[in-house]
Amino acid sequence: QVQLVESGGGLVQAGGSLRLSCAASGRTFSNVAMGWFRQAPGKEREFVAAITRSGDRTNYAESVKGRFTISRDNAKNTVYLQMNSLKPEDTAVYYCAASAPYYSLPTRAHQYTYWGQGTQVTVSS
């Protein structure tokens, strides 16, 4: 069992930055890939970024590539999402997720087993 708690969301102006954190409980954190997804009102949940269990590889949605950076600290059981150059279209609830153990760098929601409760990010124009 893994429990995930996101923090760091808020209201920011376009062009600004936020850093999201996701603290995980349980001893399996370092054994699974982690990801971030987001869901805007009226839209489906979409992939944002993923990182392997060791942190040696990452993957990003095209819409955030070059602006967002995912990282993890296995000693702290925490995964981060640094978001720079934020745009109004980045407004959404952001969720972190822990993958099933047999995926190395998953990008689809069904490949993830555990989810956090979400944190709201609002970017004003």
C-alpha positions as a LaTeX table, in Angstrom:
\begin{tabular}{lrrr}
\hline
Residue & $x$ (\AA) & $y$ (\AA) & $z$ (\AA) \\
\hline
Gln1 & 0.00 & 0.00 & 0.00 \\
Val2 & 1.29 & 3.46 & $-0.94$ \\
Gln3 & $-0.28$ & 6.72 & 0.16 \\
Leu4 & 0.51 & 9.89 & $-1.78$ \\
Val5 & 0.01 & 13.47 & $-0.59$ \\
Glu6 & 0.57 & 16.39 & $-2.97$ \\
Ser7 & 1.37 & 19.95 & $-1.93$ \\
Gly8 & 2.60 & 23.17 & $-3.47$ \\
Gly9 & $-0.32$ & 24.14 & $-5.66$ \\
Gly10 & $-1.74$ & 27.64 & $-5.73$ \\
Leu11 & $-2.47$ & 30.73 & $-7.77$ \\
Val12 & 0.29 & 32.20 & $-9.93$ \\
Gln13 & 0.48 & 34.70 & $-12.76$ \\
Ala14 & 1.35 & 33.62 & $-16.27$ \\
Gly15 & 5.10 & 33.31 & $-16.64$ \\
Gly16 & 5.54 & 32.39 & $-13.00$ \\
Ser17 & 6.74 & 29.20 & $-11.34$ \\
Leu18 & 5.51 & 26.65 & $-8.85$ \\
Arg19 & 7.03 & 23.50 & $-7.40$ \\
Leu20 & 4.74 & 20.63 & $-6.55$ \\
Ser21 & 5.77 & 17.96 & $-4.06$ \\
Cys22 & 4.35 & 14.52 & $-3.54$ \\
Ala23 & 5.22 & 12.71 & $-0.33$ \\
Ala24 & 4.81 & 8.95 & $-0.36$ \\
Ser25 & 4.37 & 6.56 & 2.50 \\
Gly26 & 5.35 & 2.92 & 2.31 \\
Arg27 & 8.58 & 1.08 & 1.66 \\
Thr28 & 8.00 & 0.48 & $-2.06$ \\
Phe29 & 8.52 & 4.08 & $-3.24$ \\
Ser30 & 12.02 & 3.52 & $-4.61$ \\
Asn31 & 10.85 & 0.38 & $-6.44$ \\
Val32 & 8.32 & 2.07 & $-8.71$ \\
Ala33 & 8.20 & 4.76 & $-11.36$ \\
Met34 & 6.32 & 7.92 & $-10.46$ \\
Gly35 & 4.26 & 10.26 & $-12.58$ \\
Trp36 & 2.30 & 13.48 & $-12.62$ \\
Phe37 & $-1.03$ & 13.91 & $-14.36$ \\
Arg38 & $-3.45$ & 16.82 & $-14.54$ \\
Gln39 & $-7.12$ & 17.34 & $-15.13$ \\
Ala40 & $-8.72$ & 20.59 & $-16.19$ \\
Pro41 & $-12.46$ & 21.24 & $-15.80$ \\
Gly42 & $-14.44$ & 19.42 & $-18.46$ \\
Lys43 & $-11.39$ & 17.58 & $-19.75$ \\
Glu44 & $-9.95$ & 14.12 & $-19.31$ \\
Arg45 & $-6.99$ & 13.45 & $-17.05$ \\
Glu46 & $-3.77$ & 13.81 & $-19.06$ \\
Phe47 & $-0.20$ & 12.72 & $-18.63$ \\
Val48 & 2.32 & 15.41 & $-17.66$ \\
Ala49 & 5.59 & 13.73 & $-16.68$ \\
Ala50 & 7.11 & 10.48 & $-15.46$ \\
Ile51 & 10.37 & 9.38 & $-13.87$ \\
Thr52 & 11.96 & 5.96 & $-13.49$ \\
Arg53 & 12.45 & 4.35 & $-10.09$ \\
Ser54 & 16.10 & 5.41 & $-9.97$ \\
Gly55 & 15.48 & 8.82 & $-11.49$ \\
Asp56 & 17.82 & 8.20 & $-14.42$ \\
Arg57 & 15.19 & 8.78 & $-17.11$ \\
Thr58 & 12.24 & 11.08 & $-17.52$ \\
Asn59 & 9.43 & 11.60 & $-20.01$ \\
Tyr60 & 7.21 & 14.62 & $-20.62$ \\
Ala61 & 4.09 & 15.57 & $-22.47$ \\
Glu62 & 4.88 & 17.77 & $-25.47$ \\
Ser63 & 2.85 & 20.60 & $-23.97$ \\
Val64 & 5.18 & 20.93 & $-20.96$ \\
Lys65 & 8.51 & 19.86 & $-22.41$ \\
Gly66 & 11.19 & 22.45 & $-21.70$ \\
Arg67 & 9.09 & 24.14 & $-19.00$ \\
Phe68 & 8.46 & 21.40 & $-16.41$ \\
Thr69 & 10.99 & 19.18 & $-14.66$ \\
Ile70 & 10.18 & 16.03 & $-12.71$ \\
Ser71 & 12.62 & 14.76 & $-10.09$ \\
Arg72 & 12.64 & 12.47 & $-7.09$ \\
Asp73 & 14.46 & 12.00 & $-3.82$ \\
Asn74 & 14.20 & 8.35 & $-2.81$ \\
Ala75 & 15.75 & 9.06 & 0.59 \\
Lys76 & 12.83 & 11.38 & 1.32 \\
Asn77 & 10.17 & 9.33 & $-0.48$ \\
Thr78 & 9.25 & 12.44 & $-2.44$ \\
Val79 & 8.72 & 13.29 & $-6.09$ \\
Tyr80 & 8.69 & 16.86 & $-7.37$ \\
Leu81 & 7.36 & 18.76 & $-10.35$ \\
Gln82 & 9.08 & 22.08 & $-11.02$ \\
Met83 & 6.86 & 24.16 & $-13.26$ \\
Asn84 & 8.30 & 27.24 & $-14.96$ \\
Ser85 & 6.93 & 29.65 & $-17.56$ \\
Leu86 & 3.42 & 28.73 & $-16.53$ \\
Lys87 & 0.55 & 29.43 & $-18.92$ \\
Pro88 & $-3.18$ & 29.80 & $-18.27$ \\
Glu89 & $-3.72$ & 26.50 & $-20.08$ \\
Asp90 & $-1.68$ & 24.79 & $-17.34$ \\
Thr91 & $-4.56$ & 25.45 & $-14.94$ \\
Ala92 & $-5.75$ & 22.10 & $-13.59$ \\
Val93 & $-5.78$ & 19.78 & $-10.63$ \\
Tyr94 & $-2.42$ & 18.03 & $-10.56$ \\
Tyr95 & $-2.14$ & 14.45 & $-9.34$ \\
Cys96 & 0.91 & 12.39 & $-8.54$ \\
Ala97 & 0.78 & 8.66 & $-9.04$ \\
Ala98 & 2.83 & 5.56 & $-8.32$ \\
Ser99 & 3.07 & 3.03 & $-11.11$ \\
Ala100 & 2.63 & $-0.70$ & $-11.06$ \\
Pro101 & 6.07 & $-2.25$ & $-10.44$ \\
Tyr102 & 6.59 & $-3.74$ & $-13.91$ \\
Tyr103 & 6.49 & $-0.43$ & $-15.82$ \\
Ser104 & 9.73 & 1.52 & $-16.20$ \\
Leu105 & 8.44 & 4.86 & $-17.53$ \\
Pro106 & 4.66 & 4.72 & $-17.92$ \\
Thr107 & 2.66 & 7.47 & $-19.57$ \\
Arg108 & $-0.89$ & 6.13 & $-19.31$ \\
Ala109 & $-3.18$ & 6.43 & $-16.32$ \\
His110 & $-4.08$ & 2.73 & $-16.28$ \\
Gln111 & $-0.40$ & 1.89 & $-15.70$ \\
Tyr112 & $-0.50$ & 3.59 & $-12.32$ \\
Thr113 & $-1.76$ & 1.91 & $-9.19$ \\
Tyr114 & $-1.86$ & 4.59 & $-6.51$ \\
Trp115 & $-2.99$ & 8.21 & $-6.77$ \\
Gly116 & $-2.85$ & 11.27 & $-4.58$ \\
Gln117 & $-5.83$ & 13.49 & $-3.84$ \\
Gly118 & $-4.67$ & 16.25 & $-6.16$ \\
Thr119 & $-3.57$ & 19.85 & $-5.75$ \\
Gln120 & $-5.05$ & 22.82 & $-7.61$ \\
Val121 & $-2.84$ & 24.94 & $-9.85$ \\
Thr122 & $-4.38$ & 28.12 & $-11.23$ \\
Val123 & $-2.51$ & 30.34 & $-13.68$ \\
Ser124 & $-3.96$ & 33.78 & $-14.28$ \\
Ser125 & $-3.41$ & 35.72 & $-17.47$ \\
\hline
\end{tabular}
